Amino acid sequence: MVDRIREEVAFFLPQRIRAIIDRSPRSFWSGLEEIRLRLGRPLALHNRLGDCFLSESGEVAAAEEAYRPDAVDLEKALQLVSSSSLYAFGEELRSGYITIPGGHRVGLCGQAVLRHGRIERLKHISGMNYRIARQIKGAARPYLRHFLDYRRQRVYHSLLIAPPGAGKTTFLRDLARCLSDGAAELGFSGFKVAVVDERSEIAGSFQGRAQLDIGERTDLLDGCPKAEGMMMLLRSMGPEVIVTDEIGRAEDAAAIEEVIHAGVTVVATAHGSSLTELRARPGLRRLLDERIFERALILGWSRGTGTVEQLCKLDERSGPVLLSGRERREG
């Protein structure tokens, strides 16, 4: 997998940067999460252990000795990720990123050009962040039974909660795959799953096609706003489960209620560290107070990125804990 990821990403790096990365220790790639190109600033890699700068020889270096990408590097990188046709990526540029084959995403920074108060495009690109897409199959598998309502042969309405970078999208992706493919040992053959992937993060889509495994019974709606996408899938695809990422707006909450009233399960994620924190957000407070969601899984970093800190039952007023840190450690 390391060699495949390295090959996929390296193709979209300018030659000078690619040569530096090629000279870097291969071990960097096993946990690599980001490659950051900032105009006139040190070339940086980010992995599980933190950040480091690279010199032109590919060695870890202090900031003053690191290679500093120039305007030519950034211009060539932009041409590579856009296939020399920025016009064709207008919508992606408005969102601040471009997805490349393999599901990897290249975030962009620069000067925003506004039209009628809305971002029309970016120009004078000054920073690029190559975010490495990794699928961790099996991440959700140990907890799958907690999401299954055997009595009614359905999936519980579920919310995955985590701060940015704590692994909620990775867990959501694998949960969607598990629900779609089924698990004979748990007594279910799989559900019809539909994914609304507004920012192409769940499926890592390239040209509308999933680059990551989201399951054999899964339909994908890529690049569509969540609220509108949920309604489209409800009308058109007859799903049993709708999966989406990073809810929080009032329109998201309204669409979720509509979907649930139609008899379809919703599995979603939200930024946060606790249920209390989520209740401070108006768009989510009503969903929680009315116990729309039946299960909540909280992720954190106590034992590394993506640690399942707690899994709670929300369809009773007491909200009992199904799985705590202590229970997890004890097995």
C-alpha positions as CSV (number, residue, x, y, z in Angstrom):
1,M,0.0,0.0,0.0
2,V,2.8,2.4,0.8
3,D,4.3,2.0,-2.7
4,R,0.9,2.5,-4.3
5,I,0.2,5.7,-2.3
6,R,3.7,7.0,-3.0
7,E,3.3,6.4,-6.7
8,E,-0.2,8.0,-6.8
9,V,0.8,11.2,-5.0
10,A,4.3,11.6,-6.5
11,F,2.9,11.9,-10.0
12,F,1.2,15.2,-9.0
13,L,4.2,16.8,-7.3
14,P,6.5,19.1,-9.3
15,Q,9.8,17.5,-10.4
16,R,12.0,19.2,-7.8
17,I,9.7,18.4,-4.9
18,R,9.3,14.8,-6.2
19,A,13.0,14.3,-6.3
20,I,13.3,15.5,-2.6
21,I,10.5,13.2,-1.5
22,D,12.1,10.3,-3.4
23,R,15.3,10.9,-1.4
24,S,13.5,10.9,1.9
25,P,13.4,7.8,4.1
26,R,10.8,5.3,2.9
27,S,9.5,5.0,6.5
28,F,8.0,8.5,6.2
29,W,5.4,7.2,3.9
30,S,4.0,4.5,6.2
31,G,2.3,7.1,8.4
32,L,2.4,10.1,6.1
33,E,-0.7,12.3,6.3
34,E,0.2,15.6,4.5
35,I,2.8,17.1,2.2
36,R,2.7,20.9,2.5
37,L,4.1,23.3,-0.1
38,R,4.1,26.9,1.1
39,L,5.5,29.7,-1.1
40,G,8.9,30.6,0.3
41,R,8.5,28.5,3.4
42,P,10.0,25.1,4.4
43,L,8.8,22.0,2.6
44,A,6.9,20.1,5.3
45,L,5.7,16.6,5.9
46,H,3.2,15.6,8.6
47,N,2.7,12.1,10.0
48,R,1.4,10.6,13.1
49,L,4.3,11.8,15.1
50,G,4.1,15.5,14.0
51,D,5.7,17.8,11.5
52,C,9.2,17.8,9.9
53,F,11.0,19.9,7.3
54,L,13.0,18.4,4.5
55,S,16.2,19.7,3.0
56,E,17.0,19.5,-0.7
57,S,18.8,16.2,0.0
58,G,15.6,14.7,1.4
59,E,16.8,14.7,5.0
60,V,15.0,16.1,8.0
61,A,16.3,19.6,8.6
62,A,15.9,22.7,10.6
63,A,13.7,25.4,9.1
64,E,16.7,27.5,7.9
65,E,18.2,24.5,6.1
66,A,14.9,23.2,4.5
67,Y,14.0,23.4,0.9
68,R,11.6,26.3,0.2
69,P,9.2,25.9,-2.7
70,D,9.1,28.9,-5.1
71,A,6.5,30.2,-7.4
72,V,7.7,27.9,-10.2
73,D,7.1,24.9,-7.9
74,L,3.6,26.0,-7.0
75,E,2.7,26.8,-10.6
76,K,3.9,23.4,-11.8
77,A,2.1,21.6,-8.9
78,L,-1.2,23.5,-9.8
79,Q,-0.8,22.5,-13.5
80,L,-0.3,18.8,-12.5
81,V,-3.3,18.5,-10.1
82,S,-5.6,20.4,-12.6
83,S,-4.3,18.6,-15.7
84,S,-3.3,22.1,-17.0
85,S,-7.0,23.1,-17.1
86,L,-8.0,25.2,-14.1
87,Y,-11.2,26.2,-15.8
88,A,-12.4,22.6,-15.6
89,F,-12.0,22.6,-11.8
90,G,-13.9,25.8,-11.1
91,E,-16.2,24.3,-8.6
92,E,-13.4,22.5,-6.8
93,L,-11.4,25.7,-6.7
94,R,-14.3,27.5,-5.1
95,S,-14.3,24.8,-2.4
96,G,-10.5,25.2,-1.9
97,Y,-9.4,21.7,-3.0
98,I,-8.9,19.3,-5.9
99,T,-9.3,15.5,-5.6
100,I,-6.7,13.5,-7.5
101,P,-6.8,9.7,-8.4
102,G,-6.6,7.5,-5.3
103,G,-8.9,9.8,-3.4
104,H,-6.1,12.1,-2.2
105,R,-7.0,15.7,-1.9
106,V,-4.9,18.8,-2.6
107,G,-6.0,21.8,-0.5
108,L,-5.3,25.3,-1.9
109,C,-4.7,28.7,-0.4
110,G,-4.3,32.0,-2.1
111,Q,-6.3,35.1,-2.9
112,A,-10.0,34.7,-3.1
113,V,-11.9,36.3,-6.0
114,L,-15.4,37.2,-5.0
115,R,-18.5,37.7,-7.1
116,H,-21.7,38.9,-5.5
117,G,-20.2,38.1,-2.1
118,R,-19.4,34.5,-3.1
119,I,-16.1,32.9,-3.7
120,E,-15.8,32.5,-7.5
121,R,-12.2,31.2,-7.7
122,L,-8.7,31.4,-6.1
123,K,-5.8,33.1,-7.7
124,H,-2.1,33.7,-6.7
125,I,-1.9,30.3,-5.1
126,S,0.5,30.5,-2.2
127,G,0.0,27.2,-0.4
128,M,-0.9,23.6,-1.3
129,N,-1.6,20.7,1.0
130,Y,-1.5,17.1,-0.3
131,R,-3.7,15.2,2.1
132,I,-3.0,11.5,1.9
133,A,-6.2,9.3,1.7
134,R,-5.9,6.0,3.6
135,Q,-8.6,3.5,4.1
136,I,-8.4,1.5,7.3
137,K,-10.6,-1.5,6.7
138,G,-11.9,-3.0,9.9
139,A,-11.8,0.2,11.9
140,A,-15.6,0.0,12.6
141,R,-15.9,-3.8,12.6
142,P,-15.4,-4.4,16.4
143,Y,-18.2,-2.0,17.1
144,L,-20.6,-2.9,14.4
145,R,-23.0,-4.9,16.6
146,H,-23.8,-1.8,18.6
147,F,-25.3,-0.1,15.5
148,L,-27.6,-3.0,14.6
149,D,-31.3,-3.1,15.8
150,Y,-31.9,-6.8,15.6
151,R,-35.5,-6.6,16.8
152,R,-36.5,-4.4,13.9
153,Q,-33.9,-5.6,11.4
154,R,-32.5,-2.1,10.8
155,V,-29.6,0.2,11.7
156,Y,-29.8,2.6,14.5
157,H,-29.8,6.3,13.7
158,S,-26.2,7.1,14.7
159,L,-23.9,10.1,15.1
160,L,-20.1,9.9,15.2
161,I,-18.5,12.7,17.1
162,A,-14.9,13.8,17.0
163,P,-12.6,16.9,16.8
164,P,-11.0,17.5,13.4
165,G,-8.4,15.0,12.6
166,A,-9.5,12.4,15.1
167,G,-10.6,9.8,12.5
168,K,-14.4,10.2,12.3
169,T,-14.5,10.1,8.4
170,T,-12.3,7.1,8.4
171,F,-14.6,5.3,10.9
172,L,-17.7,6.5,8.9
173,R,-16.3,5.1,5.7
174,D,-15.6,1.7,7.2
175,L,-19.0,1.6,8.9
176,A,-20.7,2.4,5.6
177,R,-18.7,-0.5,4.0
178,C,-19.6,-2.9,6.8
179,L,-23.3,-2.1,6.7
180,S,-23.3,-2.4,3.0
181,D,-21.4,-5.7,2.7
182,G,-23.0,-7.3,5.7
183,A,-21.5,-9.7,8.2
184,A,-22.6,-13.3,8.3
185,E,-21.3,-13.8,11.8
186,L,-23.5,-11.0,13.0
187,G,-26.6,-12.3,11.2
188,F,-27.1,-9.8,8.5
189,S,-26.4,-9.8,4.8
190,G,-26.1,-6.1,4.2
191,F,-28.2,-3.0,3.7
192,K,-28.8,-0.7,0.8
193,V,-26.6,2.3,1.7
194,A,-26.5,5.7,0.0
195,V,-23.6,8.1,0.6
196,V,-23.9,11.9,0.3
197,D,-20.3,13.0,-0.1
198,E,-20.3,16.7,-0.3
199,R,-16.5,17.2,-0.1
200,S,-15.5,13.9,-1.7
201,E,-13.9,12.7,1.6
202,I,-15.9,9.6,2.4
203,A,-15.4,7.8,-0.9
204,G,-12.4,9.8,-2.1
205,S,-14.1,10.3,-5.4
206,F,-12.3,11.2,-8.6
207,Q,-14.5,12.2,-11.5
208,G,-17.6,11.0,-9.6
209,R,-16.2,7.5,-9.0
210,A,-15.3,6.2,-5.6
211,Q,-11.6,5.5,-5.1
212,L,-12.1,4.0,-1.7
213,D,-14.2,0.9,-0.8
214,I,-17.6,2.0,0.5
215,G,-19.3,-1.3,0.0
216,E,-21.0,-3.5,-2.6
217,R,-24.5,-2.2,-2.0
218,T,-23.7,1.5,-1.8
219,D,-24.8,4.3,-4.1
220,L,-22.7,7.4,-4.1
221,L,-23.8,11.1,-4.7
222,D,-20.5,13.1,-4.9
223,G,-20.0,16.8,-4.6
224,C,-23.6,17.6,-3.6
225,P,-24.6,19.7,-0.6
226,K,-25.7,17.4,2.2
227,A,-29.3,18.6,2.8
228,E,-30.2,18.6,-0.9
229,G,-28.3,15.3,-1.5
230,M,-30.2,13.4,1.2
231,M,-33.5,14.4,-0.3
232,M,-32.3,13.4,-3.8
233,L,-31.2,10.0,-2.6
234,L,-34.4,9.5,-0.6
235,R,-36.5,10.2,-3.8
236,S,-34.4,8.4,-6.3
237,M,-32.4,5.4,-4.8
238,G,-34.6,3.8,-2.2
239,P,-31.9,3.5,0.4
240,E,-32.2,1.8,3.8
241,V,-29.4,3.8,5.2
242,I,-28.1,7.3,4.3
243,V,-24.6,8.2,5.3
244,T,-23.1,11.7,5.3
245,D,-20.3,13.7,6.9
246,E,-20.0,16.8,9.1
247,I,-23.6,17.9,9.7
248,G,-24.3,21.0,11.7
249,R,-26.4,23.5,9.7
250,A,-30.1,24.0,10.2
251,E,-30.9,22.7,6.7
252,D,-28.9,19.5,7.5
253,A,-31.1,18.9,10.6
254,A,-34.3,19.5,8.7
255,A,-33.3,17.0,5.9
256,I,-32.3,14.4,8.5
257,E,-35.7,14.7,10.2
258,E,-37.4,14.3,6.8
259,V,-35.3,11.2,6.0
260,I,-36.0,9.6,9.3
261,H,-39.7,10.3,9.0
262,A,-39.6,8.4,5.7
263,G,-38.3,5.3,7.5
264,V,-34.7,5.6,6.4
265,T,-31.8,5.4,8.8
266,V,-29.2,8.2,9.0
267,V,-25.6,7.8,10.0
268,A,-23.6,11.0,10.2
269,T,-20.6,12.7,11.7
270,A,-20.2,16.0,13.5
271,H,-17.3,18.1,14.8
272,G,-17.0,18.1,18.5
273,S,-15.6,16.5,21.6
274,S,-18.7,15.6,23.5
275,L,-22.5,15.6,23.4
276,T,-22.6,18.7,25.6
277,E,-20.4,20.6,23.1
278,L,-22.8,19.6,20.3
279,R,-25.8,20.8,22.2
280,A,-24.3,24.3,22.1
281,R,-24.8,24.4,18.4
282,P,-28.4,25.3,17.4
283,G,-28.4,23.1,14.3
284,L,-27.7,20.0,16.4
285,R,-29.4,20.8,19.7
286,R,-32.9,19.9,18.5
287,L,-31.8,16.6,17.0
288,L,-30.1,15.6,20.3
289,D,-32.8,17.0,22.6
290,E,-35.5,15.2,20.7
291,R,-33.4,12.0,20.7
292,I,-33.5,11.7,16.9
293,F,-30.2,9.8,17.1
294,E,-30.2,6.5,18.9
295,R,-26.4,5.9,19.1
296,A,-23.5,8.3,19.6
297,L,-19.9,7.2,19.2
298,I,-17.2,9.6,20.4
299,L,-13.6,9.4,19.0
300,G,-10.5,11.0,20.4
301,W,-6.7,10.5,20.8
302,S,-6.3,8.8,24.2
303,R,-4.7,5.8,22.6
304,G,-3.8,7.3,19.3
305,T,-5.8,8.8,16.4
306,G,-9.2,7.3,16.0
307,T,-9.5,5.9,19.6
308,V,-13.1,5.0,20.4
309,E,-13.6,6.9,23.7
310,Q,-17.2,6.1,24.3
311,L,-20.3,4.7,22.7
312,C,-23.7,5.8,24.1
313,K,-27.3,4.9,23.8
314,L,-29.3,8.0,23.2
315,D,-32.8,6.7,22.7
316,E,-33.4,6.7,26.4
317,R,-33.3,9.8,28.5
318,S,-30.5,8.5,30.7
319,G,-28.2,8.0,27.7
320,P,-26.5,5.0,29.1
321,V,-22.9,4.2,28.0
322,L,-22.6,1.0,26.0
323,L,-18.9,1.1,25.6
324,S,-16.4,3.2,27.7
325,G,-12.7,3.5,27.7
326,R,-12.4,1.0,30.6
327,E,-14.6,-1.6,28.8
328,R,-12.6,-1.2,25.6
329,R,-9.3,-1.8,27.4
330,E,-10.7,-4.8,29.2
331,G,-11.7,-6.3,25.8
